[in-house]
């Protein structure tokens, strides 16, 4: 997130929400970078490839077939 000095003064809640989302806040003065505020919790950002859903559809099945398998037919055989 980028924030100016005025944003720090009048919109501090938005800056704090960005820090809670683990975002760095770049402080700008007259359009030039003056500093960076980093979240205190120190958790590293999760990379996309580390997310559990990344690349989960490696099968060659067509999406319609996968959805039909998940949903089942209208009348299931018992």
The first five atom37 places (N, CA, C, CB, O) and aatype in JSON, in Angstrom:
{
  "aatype": [20, 20, 20, 20, 20, 20, 20, 20, 20, 20, 20, 20, 20, 20, 20, 20, 20, 20, 20, 20, 20, 20, 20, 20, 20, 20, 20, 20, 20, 20, 20, 20, 20, 20, 20, 20, 20, 20, 20, 20, 20, 20, 20, 20, 20, 20, 20, 20, 20, 20, 20, 20, 20, 20, 20, 20, 20, 20, 20, 20, 20, 20, 20, 20, 20, 20, 20, 20, 20, 20, 20, 20, 20, 20, 20, 20, 20, 20],
  "atom_mask": [
    [1, 1, 1, 1, 1],
    [1, 1, 1, 1, 1],
    [1, 1, 1, 1, 1],
    [1, 1, 1, 1, 1],
    [1, 1, 1, 1, 1],
    [1, 1, 1, 1, 1],
    [1, 1, 1, 1, 1],
    [1, 1, 1, 1, 1],
    [1, 1, 1, 1, 1],
    [1, 1, 1, 1, 1],
    [1, 1, 1, 1, 1],
    [1, 1, 1, 1, 1],
    [1, 1, 1, 1, 1],
    [1, 1, 1, 1, 1],
    [1, 1, 1, 1, 1],
    [1, 1, 1, 1, 1],
    [1, 1, 1, 1, 1],
    [1, 1, 1, 1, 1],
    [1, 1, 1, 1, 1],
    [1, 1, 1, 1, 1],
    [1, 1, 1, 1, 1],
    [1, 1, 1, 1, 1],
    [1, 1, 1, 1, 1],
    [1, 1, 1, 1, 1],
    [1, 1, 1, 1, 1],
    [1, 1, 1, 1, 1],
    [1, 1, 1, 1, 1],
    [1, 1, 1, 1, 1],
    [1, 1, 1, 1, 1],
    [1, 1, 1, 1, 1],
    [1, 1, 1, 1, 1],
    [1, 1, 1, 1, 1],
    [1, 1, 1, 1, 1],
    [1, 1, 1, 1, 1],
    [1, 1, 1, 1, 1],
    [1, 1, 1, 1, 1],
    [1, 1, 1, 1, 1],
    [1, 1, 1, 1, 1],
    [1, 1, 1, 1, 1],
    [1, 1, 1, 1, 1],
    [1, 1, 1, 1, 1],
    [1, 1, 1, 1, 1],
    [1, 1, 1, 1, 1],
    [1, 1, 1, 1, 1],
    [1, 1, 1, 1, 1],
    [1, 1, 1, 1, 1],
    [1, 1, 1, 1, 1],
    [1, 1, 1, 1, 1],
    [1, 1, 1, 1, 1],
    [1, 1, 1, 1, 1],
    [1, 1, 1, 1, 1],
    [1, 1, 1, 1, 1],
    [1, 1, 1, 1, 1],
    [1, 1, 1, 1, 1],
    [1, 1, 1, 1, 1],
    [1, 1, 1, 1, 1],
    [1, 1, 1, 1, 1],
    [1, 1, 1, 1, 1],
    [1, 1, 1, 1, 1],
    [1, 1, 1, 1, 1],
    [1, 1, 1, 1, 1],
    [1, 1, 1, 1, 1],
    [1, 1, 1, 1, 1],
    [1, 1, 1, 1, 1],
    [1, 1, 1, 1, 1],
    [1, 1, 1, 1, 1],
    [1, 1, 1, 1, 1],
    [1, 1, 1, 1, 1],
    [1, 1, 1, 1, 1],
    [1, 1, 1, 1, 1],
    [1, 1, 1, 1, 1],
    [1, 1, 1, 1, 1],
    [1, 1, 1, 1, 1],
    [1, 1, 1, 1, 1],
    [1, 1, 1, 1, 1],
    [1, 1, 1, 1, 1],
    [1, 1, 1, 1, 1],
    [1, 1, 1, 1, 1]
  ],
  "atom_positions": [
    [[0.85, -1.17, 0.0], [0.0, 0.0, 0.0], [0.89, 1.23, 0.0], [-0.96, 0.0, 1.21], [1.95, 1.24, 0.62]],
    [[0.45, 2.25, -0.69], [1.15, 3.53, -0.68], [0.3, 4.53, 0.08], [1.45, 4.03, -2.14], [-0.92, 4.6, -0.13]],
    [[0.92, 5.3, 0.95], [0.19, 6.29, 1.74], [1.02, 7.56, 1.83], [-0.13, 5.73, 3.16], [2.24, 7.53, 2.01]],
    [[0.33, 8.69, 1.7], [1.01, 9.97, 1.85], [0.95, 10.41, 3.32], [0.36, 11.05, 0.93], [0.32, 9.74, 4.15]],
    [[1.59, 11.49, 3.62], [1.56, 12.03, 4.97], [0.13, 12.37, 5.37], [2.47, 13.28, 5.08], [-0.27, 12.15, 6.52]],
    [[-0.64, 12.91, 4.44], [-2.04, 13.25, 4.71], [-2.85, 11.98, 4.99], [-2.66, 14.02, 3.51], [-3.71, 11.98, 5.87]],
    [[-2.57, 10.89, 4.26], [-3.25, 9.62, 4.51], [-2.96, 9.11, 5.92], [-2.82, 8.57, 3.47], [-3.84, 8.58, 6.58]],
    [[-1.73, 9.27, 6.36], [-1.39, 8.86, 7.72], [-2.19, 9.64, 8.75], [0.11, 9.03, 7.97], [-2.59, 9.11, 9.78]],
    [[-2.41, 10.89, 8.46], [-3.12, 11.75, 9.41], [-4.62, 11.48, 9.41], [-2.86, 13.21, 9.09], [-5.23, 11.37, 10.48]],
    [[-5.23, 11.37, 8.23], [-6.68, 11.3, 8.16], [-7.23, 9.89, 7.91], [-7.15, 12.19, 7.09], [-8.42, 9.66, 8.13]],
    [[-6.4, 8.98, 7.46], [-6.88, 7.63, 7.12], [-6.03, 6.56, 7.79], [-6.88, 7.43, 5.59], [-5.69, 5.55, 7.17]],
    [[-5.69, 6.76, 9.05], [-4.84, 5.81, 9.75], [-5.48, 4.44, 9.88], [-4.49, 6.35, 11.13], [-4.77, 3.43, 9.91]],
    [[-6.83, 4.36, 9.95], [-7.5, 3.06, 10.05], [-7.2, 2.21, 8.83], [-9.0, 3.25, 10.2], [-6.98, 1.01, 8.97]],
    [[-7.19, 2.79, 7.64], [-6.89, 2.05, 6.42], [-5.44, 1.55, 6.43], [-7.14, 2.93, 5.19], [-5.16, 0.44, 5.99]],
    [[-4.55, 2.37, 6.93], [-3.14, 1.98, 7.03], [-3.0, 0.81, 8.0], [-2.26, 3.17, 7.48], [-2.28, -0.15, 7.72]],
    [[-3.68, 0.88, 9.13], [-3.61, -0.21, 10.11], [-4.22, -1.49, 9.56], [-4.31, 0.2, 11.4], [-3.72, -2.58, 9.84]],
    [[-5.3, -1.38, 8.79], [-5.91, -2.58, 8.17], [-4.94, -3.21, 7.17], [-7.23, -2.21, 7.45], [-4.85, -4.44, 7.08]],
    [[-4.21, -2.38, 6.44], [-3.22, -2.92, 5.5], [-2.12, -3.65, 6.25], [-2.61, -1.79, 4.64], [-1.66, -4.7, 5.79]],
    [[-1.7, -3.13, 7.39], [-0.69, -3.81, 8.19], [-1.23, -5.12, 8.76], [-0.22, -2.91, 9.33], [-0.48, -6.1, 8.86]],
    [[-2.51, -5.16, 9.12], [-3.13, -6.41, 9.6], [-3.18, -7.45, 8.5], [-4.54, -6.14, 10.13], [-3.1, -8.65, 8.77]],
    [[-3.3, -7.0, 7.23], [-3.29, -7.93, 6.1], [-1.87, -8.32, 5.72], [-3.99, -7.3, 4.9], [-1.65, -8.98, 4.7]],
    [[-0.91, -7.92, 6.53], [0.51, -8.25, 6.34], [1.09, -7.57, 5.1], [0.68, -9.77, 6.23], [1.95, -8.14, 4.42]],
    [[0.62, -6.36, 4.81], [1.14, -5.58, 3.69], [2.15, -4.56, 4.2], [-0.01, -4.87, 2.93], [2.02, -4.05, 5.31]],
    [[3.14, -4.27, 3.4], [4.05, -3.17, 3.69], [3.37, -1.87, 3.27], [5.42, -3.35, 2.97], [2.64, -1.84, 2.28]],
    [[3.61, -0.8, 4.03], [3.03, 0.51, 3.72], [4.18, 1.44, 3.35], [2.2, 1.08, 4.92], [5.06, 1.72, 4.17]],
    [[4.18, 1.91, 2.1], [5.19, 2.84, 1.63], [4.72, 4.26, 1.93], [5.47, 2.65, 0.1], [3.62, 4.65, 1.54]],
    [[5.55, 5.04, 2.63], [5.21, 6.41, 3.0], [5.8, 7.35, 1.94], [5.75, 6.76, 4.42], [7.0, 7.34, 1.67]],
    [[4.92, 8.16, 1.36], [5.32, 9.09, 0.31], [5.17, 10.53, 0.79], [4.5, 8.87, -0.96], [4.2, 10.87, 1.47]],
    [[6.13, 11.35, 0.43], [6.04, 12.78, 0.69], [6.31, 13.49, -0.62], [7.04, 13.23, 1.81], [7.4, 13.41, -1.18]],
    [[5.29, 14.2, -1.11], [5.36, 14.88, -2.4], [5.71, 13.91, -3.53], [6.38, 16.0, -2.35], [6.44, 14.25, -4.46]],
    [[5.17, 12.69, -3.42], [5.36, 11.7, -4.46], [6.66, 10.91, -4.39], [5.29, 12.35, -5.76], [6.89, 10.03, -5.22]],
    [[7.51, 11.2, -3.41], [8.79, 10.49, -3.29], [8.76, 9.6, -2.06], [9.97, 11.49, -3.21], [8.25, 9.98, -1.01]],
    [[9.32, 8.42, -2.21], [9.36, 7.45, -1.12], [10.25, 7.94, 0.02], [9.85, 6.09, -1.62], [11.41, 8.27, -0.2]],
    [[9.68, 7.99, 1.22], [10.44, 8.44, 2.4], [10.72, 7.3, 3.37], [9.69, 9.54, 3.12], [11.68, 7.36, 4.13]],
    [[9.88, 6.27, 3.33], [10.09, 5.15, 4.24], [9.07, 4.06, 4.01], [10.04, 5.62, 5.67], [8.14, 4.2, 3.22]],
    [[9.26, 2.96, 4.73], [8.37, 1.81, 4.63], [8.02, 1.35, 6.03], [9.01, 0.66, 3.8], [8.9, 1.19, 6.88]],
    [[6.73, 1.13, 6.28], [6.28, 0.56, 7.55], [5.98, -0.9, 7.28], [5.01, 1.31, 8.15], [5.22, -1.23, 6.37]],
    [[6.58, -1.79, 8.08], [6.39, -3.23, 7.92], [5.55, -3.75, 9.08], [7.75, -3.97, 7.84], [5.62, -3.21, 10.18]],
    [[4.76, -4.81, 8.85], [3.95, -5.38, 9.93], [4.82, -5.92, 11.05], [3.05, -6.49, 9.39], [5.91, -6.45, 10.8]],
    [[4.35, -5.8, 12.29], [5.12, -6.22, 13.45], [5.13, -7.73, 13.64], [4.58, -5.56, 14.69], [6.07, -8.26, 14.24]],
    [[4.1, -8.43, 13.13], [4.03, -9.87, 13.37], [5.13, -10.63, 12.65], [2.69, -10.4, 12.95], [5.47, -11.74, 13.05]],
    [[5.69, -10.07, 11.61], [6.85, -10.67, 10.95], [6.56, -11.93, 10.17], [7.87, -10.95, 11.95], [7.5, -12.62, 9.76]],
    [[5.3, -12.27, 9.94], [4.99, -13.46, 9.15], [5.34, -13.19, 7.7], [3.5, -13.86, 9.3], [4.96, -12.16, 7.15]],
    [[6.06, -14.1, 7.08], [6.34, -13.89, 5.66], [5.07, -14.11, 4.84], [7.45, -14.85, 5.18], [4.2, -14.9, 5.2]],
    [[4.98, -13.39, 3.74], [3.83, -13.56, 2.86], [3.85, -14.94, 2.24], [3.81, -12.47, 1.77], [4.91, -15.47, 1.9]],
    [[2.66, -15.53, 2.1], [2.58, -16.84, 1.48], [2.73, -16.7, -0.03], [1.25, -17.54, 1.84], [2.06, -15.87, -0.66]],
    [[3.6, -17.5, -0.59], [3.76, -17.49, -2.03], [2.63, -18.31, -2.64], [5.15, -18.06, -2.45], [2.11, -19.22, -2.0]],
    [[2.27, -17.98, -3.84], [1.15, -18.65, -4.51], [1.42, -20.14, -4.62], [0.91, -18.04, -5.89], [0.51, -20.95, -4.42]],
    [[2.64, -20.51, -4.95], [2.92, -21.95, -5.13], [2.87, -22.72, -3.82], [4.29, -22.13, -5.78], [2.79, -23.95, -3.85]],
    [[2.91, -22.05, -2.67], [2.81, -22.73, -1.38], [1.37, -22.9, -0.92], [3.59, -21.97, -0.34], [1.11, -23.61, 0.05]],
    [[0.43, -22.25, -1.6], [-0.98, -22.35, -1.22], [-1.48, -23.76, -1.53], [-1.83, -21.28, -1.95], [-1.13, -24.33, -2.56]],
    [[-2.32, -24.33, -0.63], [-2.77, -25.71, -0.85], [-3.56, -25.93, -2.13], [-3.6, -26.15, 0.3], [-3.59, -27.05, -2.64]],
    [[-4.21, -24.9, -2.67], [-5.01, -25.07, -3.87], [-4.22, -24.85, -5.16], [-6.17, -24.13, -3.83], [-4.75, -25.04, -6.25]],
    [[-2.97, -24.46, -5.05], [-2.17, -24.2, -6.24], [-1.93, -25.51, -6.98], [-0.83, -23.52, -5.87], [-1.47, -26.49, -6.39]],
    [[-2.22, -25.52, -8.26], [-1.96, -26.64, -9.15], [-2.67, -27.92, -8.71], [-0.48, -26.88, -9.24], [-2.15, -29.02, -8.91]],
    [[-3.85, -27.78, -8.12], [-4.55, -28.96, -7.62], [-5.24, -29.74, -8.73], [-5.57, -28.56, -6.58], [-5.58, -30.91, -8.56]],
    [[-5.45, -29.11, -9.87], [-6.13, -29.78, -10.97], [-5.12, -30.25, -12.0], [-7.18, -28.85, -11.62], [-5.06, -29.71, -13.1]],
    [[-4.34, -31.23, -11.65], [-3.34, -31.75, -12.58], [-3.89, -32.91, -13.39], [-2.1, -32.18, -11.83], [-3.19, -33.44, -14.26]],
    [[-5.11, -33.31, -13.13], [-5.66, -34.45, -13.86], [-6.06, -34.02, -15.26], [-6.87, -35.04, -13.11], [-6.21, -32.83, -15.55]],
    [[-6.22, -35.0, -16.13], [-6.61, -34.72, -17.52], [-8.12, -34.74, -17.69], [-5.97, -35.72, -18.46], [-8.63, -34.63, -18.81]],
    [[-8.84, -34.88, -16.57], [-10.3, -34.92, -16.62], [-10.86, -33.54, -17.0], [-10.87, -35.38, -15.26], [-10.31, -32.51, -16.62]],
    [[-11.93, -33.55, -17.74], [-12.59, -32.31, -18.12], [-13.36, -31.8, -16.9], [-13.54, -32.53, -19.35], [-13.82, -32.58, -16.07]],
    [[-13.49, -30.49, -16.81], [-14.13, -29.86, -15.65], [-15.55, -30.4, -15.45], [-14.17, -28.34, -15.81], [-15.96, -30.66, -14.32]],
    [[-16.28, -30.56, -16.54], [-17.66, -31.06, -16.42], [-17.69, -32.45, -15.8], [-18.34, -31.09, -17.8], [-18.58, -32.76, -15.01]],
    [[-16.71, -33.3, -16.15], [-16.64, -34.64, -15.58], [-16.32, -34.58, -14.09], [-15.58, -35.49, -16.31], [-16.9, -35.32, -13.29]],
    [[-15.42, -33.7, -13.71], [-15.08, -33.56, -12.3], [-16.28, -33.07, -11.5], [-13.9, -32.59, -12.12], [-16.55, -33.57, -10.41]],
    [[-17.0, -32.09, -12.04], [-18.17, -31.56, -11.33], [-19.26, -32.61, -11.21], [-18.71, -30.33, -12.05], [-19.91, -32.71, -10.18]],
    [[-19.46, -33.4, -12.25], [-20.46, -34.46, -12.21], [-20.08, -35.49, -11.15], [-20.6, -35.14, -13.6], [-20.95, -36.01, -10.44]],
    [[-18.79, -35.79, -11.04], [-18.32, -36.72, -10.01], [-18.54, -36.18, -8.61], [-16.86, -37.03, -10.21], [-18.85, -36.94, -7.69]],
    [[-18.37, -34.88, -8.43], [-18.58, -34.28, -7.12], [-20.05, -34.18, -6.77], [-17.95, -32.9, -7.08], [-20.45, -34.46, -5.63]],
    [[-20.85, -33.79, -7.73], [-22.28, -33.6, -7.48], [-23.04, -34.91, -7.45], [-22.87, -32.69, -8.52], [-23.96, -35.09, -6.66]],
    [[-22.66, -35.82, -8.31], [-23.41, -37.05, -8.46], [-24.58, -36.81, -9.39], [-23.89, -37.57, -7.1], [-24.89, -35.67, -9.74]],
    [[-25.22, -37.87, -9.78], [-26.35, -37.75, -10.68], [-27.59, -37.3, -9.93], [-26.6, -39.07, -11.38], [-27.58, -37.14, -8.71]],
    [[-28.64, -37.09, -10.66], [-29.89, -36.67, -10.03], [-30.47, -37.79, -9.18], [-30.91, -36.23, -11.1], [-30.97, -37.56, -8.08]],
    [[-30.39, -38.99, -9.71], [-30.85, -40.17, -8.97], [-29.65, -41.08, -8.77], [-32.02, -40.92, -9.73], [-29.14, -41.67, -9.73]],
    [[-29.2, -41.17, -7.56], [-28.0, -41.98, -7.3], [-28.4, -43.43, -7.14], [-27.26, -41.48, -6.04], [-29.43, -43.75, -6.53]],
    [[-27.58, -44.31, -7.68], [-27.83, -45.75, -7.53], [-27.45, -46.16, -6.12], [-27.03, -46.59, -8.58], [-26.35, -45.86, -5.66]],
    [[-28.33, -46.82, -5.45], [-28.07, -47.26, -4.07], [-27.71, -48.7, -4.03], [-29.26, -47.02, -3.17], [-27.45, -49.25, -2.96]]
  ]
}
